[in-house]
Amino acid sequence: MEEEIRAKAKKWGSSIGIIIPKEIVEAKKIKENDEILIEIKNRPLAGEFFGRFPRKSKKTAQEIKDEMKRGWN
């Protein structure tokens, strides 16, 4: 059974460590010195998406924003 958890990497001496929540440790019966497999996926920042997808509109972002605002009034 695979379990997905989110954790923050923290500085630990000159390394980076990840703390596994107690509930997961107990549920998976993880003990000190057990070998575990960790899949690392960085969560992309919003700014990394800009420019990655082809534009379907010739309008600028400001024009689209202004057009949307007109509907709010």
N, C-alpha and C positions, 0 to 999 in steps of 0.2 A: 504494500500500500504506500503510495507516494503522498507526501504531505508538503504543501507549499506554505512557507512562512516568510514574512518580511522582517529583515533585521538591518540595523545600521552598523556599518563597519566603524570601529573605534580604534584609536591609537593605543597600542599596548607595547611600551618600550619602543624599539625601533621597528616594530611590526604593526600589522593591523589585525585586530581580532573581531570575531563575531560571537555574540552571546546567544545561545539557543535557549528559548524560554523554558522554564521549569516544566510546564505542561507537556511540551514536546519531548523533553528528556525522559519524563516519567512514562509517557505513552509509548515511546519507542524503546524504552529500557536502555538508554544510552549510559554507558559508564566511562569513567576516566580511562584514557588510553584506547578506547574503542576506535576503530577506523570507520569513518563515515564518508559518504560521497556527497559533495556539495556542488550543485550546478550554479554557476555565477551568471547573472543577467543584470546588466546595468540598466536602470530605468532612464530612458532618454529624456533630456530636458526639452521643453517646448521650443526653444530657439533652434534646436537641432533639426526640427521638421521643416523649417522655412527653406524654400528652394529645392526641396526633395521631390515634390510632386508637380507634374506639369499643370500649368494654368489653363483653365477652360474659358476664362473670361479675359477680355482685354482691359477691363476696368482695374484701376489701382485699388489698393486696400482702402485708401481714404474714401474713394468714390463708393465702394461697397458699404463702408461704415456709414457714410452720409445717407445713402439710400435706405439703409436699415433704420436709422434714427428717424427718418421722415414718417415711418409707420408708427412710431411711439407717441407722436403728438396727437 
